[in-house]
Amino acid sequence: MIKPHGSDQLKPLFVYDTERHHALVAEAESLPSLLLNSAAAANAVMLGGGYFNPLEGYMNLADALSVAEKLQTTDGLFWPVPVVNLTQDVSGIEGAKRIALRDPNVEGNPVLAVMDVDAIEDVSAEQIDFMAERIFGTLDPEHPGVATFKGLGNKLLSGKIEVLNFSYFQTDFPDTFRTAVEIRNEIKERGWNKVVAFQTRNPMHRAHEELCRMAQERLGADGIVIHMLLGKLKPGDIPAPVRDACIRKMVEVYFPPNTAMITGYGFDMLYAGPREAVLHAVFRQNMGATHLIVGRDHAGVGDYYGPFDAQTIFDEQVPAGALEIDIFRADHTAYSKKLDRVVMMNEAPDHSKEDFVLLSGTKVREMLSQGIAPPPEFSRPEVAEILMQHYQATQS
């Protein structure tokens, strides 16, 4: 099986030992506590699940700046996006060497992790801008990732953490949320060797479905891990429970048994385009995938990135041997009327737009909200039905 990134064995930061877990829960009640923002909480969940192997906690300022600039920590570990705990107010924890980190996304703000505080550093506005520009490729305040990052705060806490729960993801998505440890175990149980991961933050339409099949067939893969983001998105995106229901129905009806795993992970979308595509590759390697599908405008938003920037970054900025996982490069997929099937548009004999069934997101949302199913060449009817119910419910 493919090795985790940066180590021979996966080292999740979740405390699985029952005795140690109980002791930390009890200790946390007497510790000074910090209420995390959603971004820092999501990082803790990913660290806990082993997705961010081999990191042992939140990065310090030197590592965060180095990762932003050079895609590596100060000790040379390849890493594409800073994993940080930025906050605005540290008045309740000043001088503390050990603190409880509380969850902002669960009622009552339970303890999410216990942290050994190595340092609390002030981050200048210039350093915030430097990191944001390198991560997102822009400082446009309209970019959702830039807006979120620049609003996190200018106090950076670094240090090792021990994770005590997986926030709301395990309770809200018990059939879907999986740690990197659990996915690795299931891949072994299924007897899969070559495994393709498909990243999605949207319901899967016909084009996505066929793209998974193309990758599996062309690579000779044993199976596909459909790995959906379950965390926070930008306004207007489809809520995670609706996406989950759509994908489950599609796999149930249209995929042969033991060819697709439906899983999800607890992270907030960054919309960082190329940098986020590389981060996706890192944690898909950690969960045991040998390949990641990277399509047009992977992890992008608006017009901030070129259509294939998320693919070329692997050629231009990922050093040889830095990752063991490979990427499957995909063009935009759509239904070809002439060929009567879904194809990659760059492989169709007729490249004119008239040959393809292409619908904008706005057009699809309008149709669904009016109770009109998109054409079957675009969306499976079973999936369209779930989406129509969602959009009509939001209208009422």
N, C-alpha and C positions, 0 to 999 in steps of 0.2 A: 504494500500500500504506500502511496505517496507520503513522504515525510512532512510533518508540520513545518511551517516557516521558522527558521532560526534555531531549531532544536531537533533532537532525535525523537523525543516524546512530547505529546501535547501536555501543557501545564495550565489547566484551567484554574482560575483564581477563586472559584466557588468552593466553599468549605464543605466537603462531602462527609468528613468525619463527624459523626453525631455528637460525640462528647465535646469536641472542639467547637462545633457549631453552637451548642447550648451555652458553653462558656462565653463565647463572644457575644451572643445575644444578651446575656446577663451583664457582661462588662459594658456593653454599649449604652445601657441605661444610665450609667454613672459618668459617661464621658461627655465632654463638650461636643456639641453637634453642629453640623453645617447642613442647611437645606440646599441641596443641589439644584441646578437648573436642569432642564430636560436633556440638554446635550451631554453634560457631565454624567447624568444618570445613565444615559444610553451607553456611554463609554464603559461605565462600570458593569453593565449587563453583558457587553461584548467581551470584556476582560474575564468576567466570571465564567462565561460559556466556553472559553478557550479560543474564541474567534481571533483575538488579538495576540495570540501566542507569538513570540516568547516574552511579551511585555509583562512586567510585574506590578504595574500600577500606572499612575499618571506621570507624564513627562515633566521635567523641569524646563525652565525657560531656554537654556542653552540647547537642549535636545529639540524642543519645539521649533526654535528658530532654524536649527540645522536641518531638520526634516522639511520645513517649509522651503528652505533654499536648495538643499542638495539631495533630498529624498533619502537621507540616512541620519541616524542618531550620531552623537559625538563619538561613540565607540564603534561606529561603522556598520550598525545594523541597518539594512535596507528597510525603509518605511516611508509610505507616500503622503500621509496626512498626520499632523500632530494629534496625539491623544492626550487631551488636557482637561484639567479641572479649573476653569476660569470662573470667578465669581466677583460680585460687587462689594460684599460686606463681610469682613472677617473679624469684626469686633467681638463676636462671641467665642472665638477660638484662638485669639492671639496668645502666643506663648505655649499653647498646647502641643505636645509631641504625639499625641494619639487622640483621634477624634472619631465620632460616629457620623457617617454620611447618610442623610435622610432623603427619602424618595419624594420628589415633588409631584409625581403623577399618580399617587395612591392616597386615598383619603386617610387622614391621620398621620401622614408622612412617616411611615415606619422606617426603621433602620435598613438601609440597602447594603451598606458595607462598613467595615472598620478600616481606618487608614492610619498608617504611621506617617506623620508629617515630616518630610525632610526639609522643606523650605516653603515659605510664603513670599513670593516675589512680586514686586510691582512691575507691571508691563506698560511701557510708554505707548502713547497713541501711535507713534511712528512704528513701533514694533507690532502692534495690532494690525496696522495697515499693511505692513510688510508681509505678515503671515497671511492675511486675507487675500492680498493680491496674488501671492504665490499659489495658494490653495485653489482659489476660484478663478484666477486669471483676469480679475476685474475688481474694481472698488465701487462699482455702480450700486448705490443703496437700494435699487429696485431688484437686484439679484437676491432671491430669498436666502441663499446661503450666506452671502455677505452681510445682509441685514441681521441674521441670527448671530453670526460669529462676532460682529462688532458690538452687539448688545449684551454679550455674556458677562462682561466686567473686565477689570484690569488687575485683579489679584489672582495670581496663579499658584495653586497648591500642588506640590509634587510629593510623590512617595508611594510606597507599596500599599496595596489594599487586599483585604480578604472579603469576598462577597458572600452575603447571607441569603439573598433571594433574587429572583429575576423580575422584580417589579410587577407590573400588571400583565406581562406577556404570558406567563405560565397559567394564570387563572382565566384570563380573557380568551386565550387561544390554546386550550389544553391539547387539542388534537393536531395543532400545527406548529407551535413554538418548539424548537429543538435547539439544544446546544451543539457546538461543534463535536463534543464528545459523543453525544447521542447519534448524530448523523454518521460519524465514523463507525460506530458500533453497528448501525443498521446496514451500512454499505457492506461490512464484513459478513453480517448475517445473510444478506441477499446473495453473497458470492460475486459481487461486482468487482471488477478490476479497473476497467476504463470507465470513468464517470464524468458526465457533462453537467455543469451547473448552469441554470438559467436564472438570472436576476430579474425580478419584476417588482414594480411598485403600482402596477395597473392590472385590471382584469386582462386575461389573455384572449385576444381575438384570433381568428383563423391564421393570420400571418405569424403570430407568436407560436401557435401550436405547431404549424408546419416547420418553422425554424428549428424547433426542438427536434423534430423528426429528421430534418436534413442533417443537423449536427450529429445526431446519434448514428445515422446510417453512414455518413461520410467518414466518421472517425472510427466506426466499428465499435461504438461504446456499448457497454452492457446496460446502461440505464441513464436516466435524466433525473437530476435533483432540481425540482422547481422550488426555488428558494425566495420567498416573498418577504419584503420588508413590512414589518408590523408596527413600526413606530410612527412618529409624527411626520406629516407631509405639509406641503403648502396648501393654502385655501383652494378649494375647487377640486382637489384630487379625490378619487373614490376611497371611502373609508375602508379600513382593513377587513372588517367582517364581511363586507360585500364582495371585496376582491377574493377573499378566502372561499366564499360560497361559489363564486363563478369558476374559480380554478378547480375546485373539487368536482363540480358537476362536469366540466370539460374532460377531466382525466377519467372520471367514472365512465363516461359514455364513449370516449374516443381514443383512449390509450389501452393497449393490451396489458394484461396483468403482468406485474413485476417488471415494468419498463419505466415507471415514473414514481418518484417519491415526492409527496407534497409536504413541504416544510416551510418554516418561517423563522425570522430572527428579529431580535429586539434592538432596533437601532433607528435613529431619526435620519431621514434623508438629508444629505448635504447639498445635493445639486451641484457638485463640484466637477462634473464632467470627467475629463481625462484622469485627474488625480483620484477621483472616487472610483473610477474603473480599475485602477491599480489596487486600491484598497480592497475592492471586491475580489480581485484575484488572490490577494494575500489571505483573506479569511475563508475563501473557498478552498484554497490549498489546505488550510488548517482543518477544514471539516472533511477532507478526504477526496475532493474532486480533482481529477487530473486535467480537466479542461473547463474553461469558462467561455460562454458565448458573449462576445462583445459586438453589438450591432451599431447601427448609425445613431449618433448622438446619445451614446450610452451615459446614463446618469446626468444628462444635460437638462437645461431649462432655457426657454426663449431662444435667442440667437447668439448666445455668448460663446458657443464653441462650434468649430467646423464639424461637418457630419462624420468625419473619420478621425478626429483628434484623439478620441478614446482608444483607437487602435494604434495610431502612430506613436503614441507616448511609450508603448512597449518596445518600439524599435529605437526611439531616440533618447529615452531617459531611464529605462530599466536595464542595468548592467547585465551582461551575459552571466548566467548562473545565479542571479539574485533570487529568482523564483524557479521552482520546479514545475509549477502549473503552466500549461500552455493555453493560448486563447484561440477560439474559433472565430474567425473574422467573418462577419455577416454584413451584407448590404440590406437596405430596406426591402422588406418582403411584402408582396401584394398579390392579389388574384389576377392572373392573366386571362383575359377573355379568349384570346386565340388558343392558348394552351389548355384552357379549362382546368387550371390548377394554380395553387399558390407557388410563386417562384421568387427567388431573389431578383430584383428588378434589373440588376446589371447583367444577369444571365439570360434574360428574355430576348428573343430575336427581334421583337419590336419594342424599342425603348420609348415609344411615344406614350404620353400620359393617357391617351384615349384607350389604350389596350388594358389599362389596369382599373380595378375597382378601388378608388381612393376616396376616403371620406375624412374630412378634418374632424378634430376632436369636438369643435364647436357644433358642427353639423350632426355628429353622432349624438351629442348631448341633447340637442334640440329634438331629434327624432325620438329618443328614448323618453324624454319628458312628455312628449305628445302621445306616448303609447304606440309609436311606430317602430317596428323592429328593423334594424339595419338589414341590408340584403344578406342572404345566407353565405355569399362569397366573402363577406366581411366578418360576420360574427355567427357563431353557432346559435341556433334558435333557443336552446336551453339556457345559454349564457345571456342572450338578449333579454329573455324573460325576467331573469333575476335583476338585471340592470334597469329594465323598465319599471319594475316594482320599486326599486330604490329611488329613481328619479321622480316618479309620480308621488311617492311619499314625501319627498323634500319639497314638492310644489304645493302640497296641501297644508 
